[in-house]
């Protein structure tokens, strides 16, 4: 509705648009070089991955906790994990 209220009773009744019902997508690339990097390029989607290394480190350390082991540096190589476990 114009005021943002869903008109379908529930999500099971929600109709997903099919490919033929979607408008054509036109892509336009706009380049704005920067002097802040060696390549003159800016990052685009890297911000979405910023939390991944910390989440992976927490998962590894949760798995190592029963062995009183911990990794604190990246990359998380097998050798580094084995060193934390005292196996290397």
C-alpha positions as CSV (number, residue, x, y, z in Angstrom):
1,X,0.0,0.0,0.0
2,X,1.1,3.6,-0.3
3,X,1.7,3.8,3.4
4,X,4.0,0.8,3.4
5,X,1.6,-1.8,4.8
6,X,2.0,-5.3,3.4
7,X,-1.1,-6.3,1.4
8,X,-0.5,-10.0,1.4
9,X,-1.6,-12.0,4.5
10,X,1.7,-13.7,5.1
11,X,5.0,-14.4,3.4
12,X,3.7,-17.7,1.9
13,X,1.3,-15.6,-0.2
14,X,4.1,-13.2,-1.3
15,X,4.7,-13.6,-5.0
16,X,8.3,-13.3,-6.1
17,X,8.7,-11.6,-9.5
18,X,9.7,-13.8,-12.3
19,X,12.5,-12.9,-14.8
20,X,10.0,-11.7,-17.4
21,X,8.5,-9.3,-14.9
22,X,11.7,-7.7,-14.0
23,X,13.0,-4.5,-15.7
24,X,16.2,-4.6,-17.7
25,X,19.3,-3.7,-15.7
26,X,21.6,-1.1,-17.1
27,X,25.1,-1.0,-15.5
28,X,27.1,2.2,-15.6
29,X,30.7,2.4,-14.3
30,X,31.9,5.6,-12.8
31,X,35.6,5.9,-12.2
32,X,37.1,8.4,-9.8
33,X,40.8,7.7,-9.3
34,X,42.5,8.4,-6.0
35,X,46.1,9.2,-5.1
36,X,45.6,7.3,-1.8
37,X,46.6,3.9,-3.2
38,X,49.4,2.7,-5.5
39,X,47.0,1.5,-8.1
40,X,44.9,4.7,-8.0
41,X,41.8,2.5,-7.2
42,X,39.4,2.6,-4.3
43,X,37.9,-0.3,-2.5
44,X,34.3,-1.2,-3.1
45,X,33.0,-4.2,-1.3
46,X,35.8,-4.9,1.2
47,X,33.9,-3.4,4.2
48,X,31.5,-6.2,4.2
49,X,34.3,-8.7,4.9
50,X,36.0,-6.8,7.7
51,X,34.4,-8.9,10.4
52,X,35.1,-12.3,8.9
53,X,38.7,-12.7,10.2
54,X,37.7,-12.0,13.7
55,X,34.7,-14.3,13.5
56,X,37.0,-17.1,12.1
57,X,39.6,-16.5,14.9
58,X,36.8,-16.7,17.5
59,X,35.5,-20.0,16.0
60,X,39.0,-21.5,15.9
61,X,39.7,-20.4,19.5
62,X,36.4,-21.8,20.7
63,X,37.4,-25.2,19.1
64,X,40.8,-25.0,20.7
65,X,39.6,-23.9,24.2
66,X,39.2,-27.5,25.6
67,X,42.9,-28.0,24.8
68,X,43.9,-24.7,26.5
69,X,45.3,-23.5,23.2
70,X,44.8,-20.2,21.4
71,X,45.8,-18.6,18.1
72,X,46.3,-14.8,18.0
73,X,47.8,-14.1,14.6
74,X,46.8,-14.6,11.0
75,X,46.9,-16.4,8.7
76,X,45.4,-19.4,10.4
77,X,47.7,-22.0,8.9
78,X,47.7,-25.7,10.0
79,X,51.2,-25.2,11.3
80,X,50.2,-22.2,13.5
81,X,47.2,-24.2,15.0
82,X,49.4,-27.2,15.6
83,X,52.0,-25.0,17.4
84,X,49.2,-23.6,19.6
85,X,48.3,-27.2,20.4
86,X,51.9,-28.0,21.2
87,X,52.1,-30.6,18.4
88,X,54.9,-28.9,16.4
